[in-house]
Amino acid sequence: MSLATKLPSQSTSLYVEIVNDFIVYKAESMQVAIEGVKPATLRAGLRTAIKRMVADEVRIVQRGEETFLVKASEQ
């Protein structure tokens, strides 16, 4: 196993930080945009971060080219 596979990538930690900030600030919704990152890549990174963090209280919503984190409704 190489060192590269053991350490998280910088972009992965960025997505985790974004999701963590959303949770800490207890926001209802937050638009997320990273300059130079395609919407599909942004969604994939956020989705992976949410799964790794087991953050069931967070959902991703896509409206056109805009990506939002929203508080998941309790059912």
Jmol script that loads the backbone (N, CA, C; Angstrom):
load data "model"
ATOM      1  N   MET A   1       0.855  -1.171   0.000  1.00  0.00           N
ATOM      2  CA  MET A   1       0.000   0.000   0.000  1.00  0.00           C
ATOM      3  C   MET A   1       0.900   1.232   0.000  1.00  0.00           C
ATOM      4  N   SER A   2       0.628   2.134  -0.882  1.00  0.00           N
ATOM      5  CA  SER A   2       1.443   3.339  -0.956  1.00  0.00           C
ATOM      6  C   SER A   2       0.936   4.387   0.033  1.00  0.00           C
ATOM      7  N   LEU A   3       1.784   5.352   0.287  1.00  0.00           N
ATOM      8  CA  LEU A   3       1.424   6.439   1.195  1.00  0.00           C
ATOM      9  C   LEU A   3       0.229   7.220   0.673  1.00  0.00           C
ATOM     10  N   ALA A   4       0.130   7.355  -0.642  1.00  0.00           N
ATOM     11  CA  ALA A   4      -0.957   8.124  -1.246  1.00  0.00           C
ATOM     12  C   ALA A   4      -2.316   7.496  -0.950  1.00  0.00           C
ATOM     13  N   THR A   5      -2.392   6.188  -0.834  1.00  0.00           N
ATOM     14  CA  THR A   5      -3.682   5.560  -0.560  1.00  0.00           C
ATOM     15  C   THR A   5      -4.050   5.637   0.918  1.00  0.00           C
ATOM     16  N   LYS A   6      -3.088   5.906   1.788  1.00  0.00           N
ATOM     17  CA  LYS A   6      -3.362   5.998   3.218  1.00  0.00           C
ATOM     18  C   LYS A   6      -3.849   7.383   3.624  1.00  0.00           C
ATOM     19  N   LEU A   7      -3.337   8.414   2.982  1.00  0.00           N
ATOM     20  CA  LEU A   7      -3.667   9.781   3.354  1.00  0.00           C
ATOM     21  C   LEU A   7      -4.860  10.290   2.567  1.00  0.00           C
ATOM     22  N   PRO A   8      -5.777  11.009   3.212  1.00  0.00           N
ATOM     23  CA  PRO A   8      -6.910  11.568   2.471  1.00  0.00           C
ATOM     24  C   PRO A   8      -6.435  12.667   1.534  1.00  0.00           C
ATOM     25  N   SER A   9      -7.092  12.777   0.412  1.00  0.00           N
ATOM     26  CA  SER A   9      -6.719  13.839  -0.525  1.00  0.00           C
ATOM     27  C   SER A   9      -7.155  15.180   0.040  1.00  0.00           C
ATOM     28  N   GLN A  10      -6.534  16.213  -0.448  1.00  0.00           N
ATOM     29  CA  GLN A  10      -6.857  17.555   0.027  1.00  0.00           C
ATOM     30  C   GLN A  10      -8.301  17.905  -0.301  1.00  0.00           C
ATOM     31  N   SER A  11      -8.777  17.492  -1.483  1.00  0.00           N
ATOM     32  CA  SER A  11     -10.151  17.814  -1.862  1.00  0.00           C
ATOM     33  C   SER A  11     -11.156  17.090  -0.976  1.00  0.00           C
ATOM     34  N   THR A  12     -10.839  15.857  -0.573  1.00  0.00           N
ATOM     35  CA  THR A  12     -11.743  15.116   0.303  1.00  0.00           C
ATOM     36  C   THR A  12     -11.916  15.853   1.623  1.00  0.00           C
ATOM     37  N   SER A  13     -10.819  16.324   2.185  1.00  0.00           N
ATOM     38  CA  SER A  13     -10.924  17.027   3.461  1.00  0.00           C
ATOM     39  C   SER A  13     -11.668  18.360   3.294  1.00  0.00           C
ATOM     40  N   LEU A  14     -11.594  18.962   2.126  1.00  0.00           N
ATOM     41  CA  LEU A  14     -12.339  20.195   1.862  1.00  0.00           C
ATOM     42  C   LEU A  14     -13.846  19.918   1.911  1.00  0.00           C
ATOM     43  N   TYR A  15     -14.290  18.840   1.285  1.00  0.00           N
ATOM     44  CA  TYR A  15     -15.711  18.498   1.295  1.00  0.00           C
ATOM     45  C   TYR A  15     -16.183  18.170   2.712  1.00  0.00           C
ATOM     46  N   VAL A  16     -15.372  17.449   3.467  1.00  0.00           N
ATOM     47  CA  VAL A  16     -15.714  17.137   4.864  1.00  0.00           C
ATOM     48  C   VAL A  16     -15.827  18.429   5.663  1.00  0.00           C
ATOM     49  N   GLU A  17     -14.916  19.356   5.437  1.00  0.00           N
ATOM     50  CA  GLU A  17     -14.951  20.639   6.135  1.00  0.00           C
ATOM     51  C   GLU A  17     -16.220  21.425   5.794  1.00  0.00           C
ATOM     52  N   ILE A  18     -16.633  21.395   4.533  1.00  0.00           N
ATOM     53  CA  ILE A  18     -17.850  22.098   4.113  1.00  0.00           C
ATOM     54  C   ILE A  18     -19.066  21.507   4.822  1.00  0.00           C
ATOM     55  N   VAL A  19     -19.186  20.182   4.816  1.00  0.00           N
ATOM     56  CA  VAL A  19     -20.322  19.514   5.468  1.00  0.00           C
ATOM     57  C   VAL A  19     -20.285  19.777   6.976  1.00  0.00           C
ATOM     58  N   ASN A  20     -19.107  19.701   7.570  1.00  0.00           N
ATOM     59  CA  ASN A  20     -18.977  19.951   9.004  1.00  0.00           C
ATOM     60  C   ASN A  20     -19.400  21.378   9.354  1.00  0.00           C
ATOM     61  N   ASP A  21     -18.980  22.354   8.558  1.00  0.00           N
ATOM     62  CA  ASP A  21     -19.388  23.740   8.801  1.00  0.00           C
ATOM     63  C   ASP A  21     -20.903  23.892   8.729  1.00  0.00           C
ATOM     64  N   PHE A  22     -21.519  23.231   7.762  1.00  0.00           N
ATOM     65  CA  PHE A  22     -22.974  23.277   7.624  1.00  0.00           C
ATOM     66  C   PHE A  22     -23.648  22.751   8.893  1.00  0.00           C
ATOM     67  N   ILE A  23     -23.128  21.652   9.416  1.00  0.00           N
ATOM     68  CA  ILE A  23     -23.701  21.044  10.628  1.00  0.00           C
ATOM     69  C   ILE A  23     -23.460  21.945  11.844  1.00  0.00           C
ATOM     70  N   VAL A  24     -22.249  22.439  11.996  1.00  0.00           N
ATOM     71  CA  VAL A  24     -21.897  23.270  13.154  1.00  0.00           C
ATOM     72  C   VAL A  24     -22.726  24.547  13.207  1.00  0.00           C
ATOM     73  N   TYR A  25     -22.940  25.174  12.047  1.00  0.00           N
ATOM     74  CA  TYR A  25     -23.698  26.428  12.010  1.00  0.00           C
ATOM     75  C   TYR A  25     -25.208  26.200  12.070  1.00  0.00           C
ATOM     76  N   LYS A  26     -25.634  24.941  12.068  1.00  0.00           N
ATOM     77  CA  LYS A  26     -27.046  24.569  12.178  1.00  0.00           C
ATOM     78  C   LYS A  26     -27.919  25.314  11.168  1.00  0.00           C
ATOM     79  N   ALA A  27     -27.406  25.434   9.960  1.00  0.00           N
ATOM     80  CA  ALA A  27     -28.139  26.122   8.898  1.00  0.00           C
ATOM     81  C   ALA A  27     -29.252  25.234   8.359  1.00  0.00           C
ATOM     82  N   GLU A  28     -30.306  25.848   7.856  1.00  0.00           N
ATOM     83  CA  GLU A  28     -31.387  25.107   7.195  1.00  0.00           C
ATOM     84  C   GLU A  28     -30.965  24.709   5.785  1.00  0.00           C
ATOM     85  N   SER A  29     -30.249  25.617   5.107  1.00  0.00           N
ATOM     86  CA  SER A  29     -29.723  25.336   3.769  1.00  0.00           C
ATOM     87  C   SER A  29     -28.516  26.222   3.507  1.00  0.00           C
ATOM     88  N   MET A  30     -27.684  25.774   2.569  1.00  0.00           N
ATOM     89  CA  MET A  30     -26.490  26.522   2.227  1.00  0.00           C
ATOM     90  C   MET A  30     -26.095  26.191   0.795  1.00  0.00           C
ATOM     91  N   GLN A  31     -25.887  27.213  -0.014  1.00  0.00           N
ATOM     92  CA  GLN A  31     -25.422  26.975  -1.377  1.00  0.00           C
ATOM     93  C   GLN A  31     -23.922  26.713  -1.330  1.00  0.00           C
ATOM     94  N   VAL A  32     -23.494  25.718  -2.117  1.00  0.00           N
ATOM     95  CA  VAL A  32     -22.085  25.350  -2.159  1.00  0.00           C
ATOM     96  C   VAL A  32     -21.584  25.507  -3.581  1.00  0.00           C
ATOM     97  N   ALA A  33     -20.492  26.233  -3.738  1.00  0.00           N
ATOM     98  CA  ALA A  33     -19.857  26.395  -5.043  1.00  0.00           C
ATOM     99  C   ALA A  33     -18.358  26.482  -4.827  1.00  0.00           C
ATOM    100  N   ILE A  34     -17.614  25.756  -5.648  1.00  0.00           N
ATOM    101  CA  ILE A  34     -16.158  25.814  -5.610  1.00  0.00           C
ATOM    102  C   ILE A  34     -15.710  26.162  -7.015  1.00  0.00           C
ATOM    103  N   GLU A  35     -15.026  27.272  -7.142  1.00  0.00           N
ATOM    104  CA  GLU A  35     -14.600  27.740  -8.458  1.00  0.00           C
ATOM    105  C   GLU A  35     -13.741  26.681  -9.152  1.00  0.00           C
ATOM    106  N   GLY A  36     -14.102  26.390 -10.405  1.00  0.00           N
ATOM    107  CA  GLY A  36     -13.351  25.429 -11.202  1.00  0.00           C
ATOM    108  C   GLY A  36     -13.776  23.984 -11.014  1.00  0.00           C
ATOM    109  N   VAL A  37     -14.772  23.744 -10.156  1.00  0.00           N
ATOM    110  CA  VAL A  37     -15.249  22.379  -9.913  1.00  0.00           C
ATOM    111  C   VAL A  37     -16.623  22.224 -10.559  1.00  0.00           C
ATOM    112  N   LYS A  38     -16.758  21.193 -11.389  1.00  0.00           N
ATOM    113  CA  LYS A  38     -18.026  20.945 -12.073  1.00  0.00           C
ATOM    114  C   LYS A  38     -19.084  20.509 -11.063  1.00  0.00           C
ATOM    115  N   PRO A  39     -20.357  20.833 -11.342  1.00  0.00           N
ATOM    116  CA  PRO A  39     -21.429  20.456 -10.406  1.00  0.00           C
ATOM    117  C   PRO A  39     -21.467  18.965 -10.070  1.00  0.00           C
ATOM    118  N   ALA A  40     -21.245  18.102 -11.040  1.00  0.00           N
ATOM    119  CA  ALA A  40     -21.270  16.655 -10.785  1.00  0.00           C
ATOM    120  C   ALA A  40     -20.131  16.246  -9.848  1.00  0.00           C
ATOM    121  N   THR A  41     -18.978  16.849 -10.018  1.00  0.00           N
ATOM    122  CA  THR A  41     -17.826  16.556  -9.159  1.00  0.00           C
ATOM    123  C   THR A  41     -18.087  17.059  -7.747  1.00  0.00           C
ATOM    124  N   LEU A  42     -18.668  18.230  -7.646  1.00  0.00           N
ATOM    125  CA  LEU A  42     -19.014  18.809  -6.352  1.00  0.00           C
ATOM    126  C   LEU A  42     -19.999  17.905  -5.613  1.00  0.00           C
ATOM    127  N   ARG A  43     -21.045  17.477  -6.295  1.00  0.00           N
ATOM    128  CA  ARG A  43     -22.042  16.581  -5.671  1.00  0.00           C
ATOM    129  C   ARG A  43     -21.400  15.281  -5.217  1.00  0.00           C
ATOM    130  N   ALA A  44     -20.545  14.702  -6.053  1.00  0.00           N
ATOM    131  CA  ALA A  44     -19.896  13.437  -5.699  1.00  0.00           C
ATOM    132  C   ALA A  44     -19.013  13.604  -4.464  1.00  0.00           C
ATOM    133  N   GLY A  45     -18.255  14.688  -4.404  1.00  0.00           N
ATOM    134  CA  GLY A  45     -17.398  14.934  -3.244  1.00  0.00           C
ATOM    135  C   GLY A  45     -18.198  15.144  -1.971  1.00  0.00           C
ATOM    136  N   LEU A  46     -19.285  15.909  -2.076  1.00  0.00           N
ATOM    137  CA  LEU A  46     -20.146  16.137  -0.909  1.00  0.00           C
ATOM    138  C   LEU A  46     -20.826  14.849  -0.469  1.00  0.00           C
ATOM    139  N   ARG A  47     -21.299  14.062  -1.433  1.00  0.00           N
ATOM    140  CA  ARG A  47     -21.959  12.789  -1.118  1.00  0.00           C
ATOM    141  C   ARG A  47     -20.998  11.857  -0.376  1.00  0.00           C
ATOM    142  N   THR A  48     -19.759  11.784  -0.841  1.00  0.00           N
ATOM    143  CA  THR A  48     -18.753  10.939  -0.191  1.00  0.00           C
ATOM    144  C   THR A  48     -18.471  11.433   1.224  1.00  0.00           C
ATOM    145  N   ALA A  49     -18.351  12.733   1.388  1.00  0.00           N
ATOM    146  CA  ALA A  49     -18.095  13.304   2.716  1.00  0.00           C
ATOM    147  C   ALA A  49     -19.243  12.998   3.675  1.00  0.00           C
ATOM    148  N   ILE A  50     -20.470  13.126   3.192  1.00  0.00           N
ATOM    149  CA  ILE A  50     -21.643  12.852   4.029  1.00  0.00           C
ATOM    150  C   ILE A  50     -21.656  11.397   4.458  1.00  0.00           C
ATOM    151  N   LYS A  51     -21.338  10.492   3.539  1.00  0.00           N
ATOM    152  CA  LYS A  51     -21.307   9.059   3.880  1.00  0.00           C
ATOM    153  C   LYS A  51     -20.211   8.754   4.878  1.00  0.00           C
ATOM    154  N   ARG A  52     -19.031   9.328   4.686  1.00  0.00           N
ATOM    155  CA  ARG A  52     -17.906   9.076   5.598  1.00  0.00           C
ATOM    156  C   ARG A  52     -18.181   9.614   6.993  1.00  0.00           C
ATOM    157  N   MET A  53     -18.872  10.728   7.058  1.00  0.00           N
ATOM    158  CA  MET A  53     -19.179  11.356   8.340  1.00  0.00           C
ATOM    159  C   MET A  53     -20.433  10.767   8.977  1.00  0.00           C
ATOM    160  N   VAL A  54     -21.142   9.934   8.252  1.00  0.00           N
ATOM    161  CA  VAL A  54     -22.430   9.399   8.680  1.00  0.00           C
ATOM    162  C   VAL A  54     -23.325  10.554   9.116  1.00  0.00           C
ATOM    163  N   ALA A  55     -23.405  11.538   8.250  1.00  0.00           N
ATOM    164  CA  ALA A  55     -24.181  12.754   8.523  1.00  0.00           C
ATOM    165  C   ALA A  55     -25.574  12.610   7.910  1.00  0.00           C
ATOM    166  N   ASP A  56     -26.415  11.809   8.560  1.00  0.00           N
ATOM    167  CA  ASP A  56     -27.759  11.538   8.047  1.00  0.00           C
ATOM    168  C   ASP A  56     -28.652  12.775   8.054  1.00  0.00           C
ATOM    169  N   GLU A  57     -28.252  13.798   8.789  1.00  0.00           N
ATOM    170  CA  GLU A  57     -29.078  14.995   8.879  1.00  0.00           C
ATOM    171  C   GLU A  57     -28.846  15.968   7.721  1.00  0.00           C
ATOM    172  N   VAL A  58     -27.993  15.595   6.777  1.00  0.00           N
ATOM    173  CA  VAL A  58     -27.652  16.471   5.653  1.00  0.00           C
ATOM    174  C   VAL A  58     -28.028  15.807   4.334  1.00  0.00           C
ATOM    175  N   ARG A  59     -28.666  16.595   3.452  1.00  0.00           N
ATOM    176  CA  ARG A  59     -28.988  16.138   2.098  1.00  0.00           C
ATOM    177  C   ARG A  59     -28.371  17.102   1.099  1.00  0.00           C
ATOM    178  N   ILE A  60     -28.195  16.618  -0.121  1.00  0.00           N
ATOM    179  CA  ILE A  60     -27.720  17.451  -1.222  1.00  0.00           C
ATOM    180  C   ILE A  60     -28.892  17.686  -2.162  1.00  0.00           C
ATOM    181  N   VAL A  61     -29.076  18.934  -2.567  1.00  0.00           N
ATOM    182  CA  VAL A  61     -30.132  19.286  -3.513  1.00  0.00           C
ATOM    183  C   VAL A  61     -29.488  20.012  -4.687  1.00  0.00           C
ATOM    184  N   GLN A  62     -29.880  19.626  -5.885  1.00  0.00           N
ATOM    185  CA  GLN A  62     -29.372  20.260  -7.104  1.00  0.00           C
ATOM    186  C   GLN A  62     -30.508  21.010  -7.772  1.00  0.00           C
ATOM    187  N   ARG A  63     -30.301  22.284  -8.049  1.00  0.00           N
ATOM    188  CA  ARG A  63     -31.264  23.114  -8.777  1.00  0.00           C
ATOM    189  C   ARG A  63     -30.526  23.707  -9.965  1.00  0.00           C
ATOM    190  N   GLY A  64     -30.710  23.124 -11.123  1.00  0.00           N
ATOM    191  CA  GLY A  64     -29.965  23.558 -12.299  1.00  0.00           C
ATOM    192  C   GLY A  64     -28.489  23.289 -12.083  1.00  0.00           C
ATOM    193  N   GLU A  65     -27.688  24.327 -12.178  1.00  0.00           N
ATOM    194  CA  GLU A  65     -26.249  24.191 -11.961  1.00  0.00           C
ATOM    195  C   GLU A  65     -25.846  24.495 -10.519  1.00  0.00           C
ATOM    196  N   GLU A  66     -26.809  24.836  -9.676  1.00  0.00           N
ATOM    197  CA  GLU A  66     -26.515  25.199  -8.290  1.00  0.00           C
ATOM    198  C   GLU A  66     -26.676  23.996  -7.367  1.00  0.00           C
ATOM    199  N   THR A  67     -25.765  23.877  -6.409  1.00  0.00           N
ATOM    200  CA  THR A  67     -25.767  22.774  -5.444  1.00  0.00           C
ATOM    201  C   THR A  67     -25.975  23.347  -4.052  1.00  0.00           C
ATOM    202  N   PHE A  68     -26.856  22.701  -3.285  1.00  0.00           N
ATOM    203  CA  PHE A  68     -27.181  23.146  -1.938  1.00  0.00           C
ATOM    204  C   PHE A  68     -27.046  21.982  -0.963  1.00  0.00           C
ATOM    205  N   LEU A  69     -26.620  22.290   0.242  1.00  0.00           N
ATOM    206  CA  LEU A  69     -26.755  21.361   1.363  1.00  0.00           C
ATOM    207  C   LEU A  69     -27.998  21.814   2.116  1.00  0.00           C
ATOM    208  N   VAL A  70     -28.850  20.864   2.479  1.00  0.00           N
ATOM    209  CA  VAL A  70     -30.057  21.187   3.227  1.00  0.00           C
ATOM    210  C   VAL A  70     -30.201  20.243   4.395  1.00  0.00           C
ATOM    211  N   LYS A  71     -30.867  20.733   5.416  1.00  0.00           N
ATOM    212  CA  LYS A  71     -31.156  19.921   6.587  1.00  0.00           C
ATOM    213  C   LYS A  71     -32.199  18.886   6.199  1.00  0.00           C
ATOM    214  N   ALA A  72     -31.899  17.617   6.447  1.00  0.00           N
ATOM    215  CA  ALA A  72     -32.825  16.545   6.117  1.00  0.00           C
ATOM    216  C   ALA A  72     -34.033  16.606   7.031  1.00  0.00           C
ATOM    217  N   SER A  73     -35.217  16.460   6.468  1.00  0.00           N
ATOM    218  CA  SER A  73     -36.421  16.468   7.298  1.00  0.00           C
ATOM    219  C   SER A  73     -36.550  15.145   8.012  1.00  0.00           C
ATOM    220  N   GLU A  74     -36.969  15.194   9.253  1.00  0.00           N
ATOM    221  CA  GLU A  74     -37.150  13.991  10.044  1.00  0.00           C
ATOM    222  C   GLU A  74     -38.490  13.364   9.704  1.00  0.00           C
ATOM    223  N   GLN A  75     -38.458  12.054   9.492  1.00  0.00           N
ATOM    224  CA  GLN A  75     -39.708  11.377   9.107  1.00  0.00           C
ATOM    225  C   GLN A  75     -40.074  10.317  10.089  1.00  0.00           C
TER     226      GLN A  75
END
end "model"
wireframe off; spacefill off
backbone 0.3
color backbone group
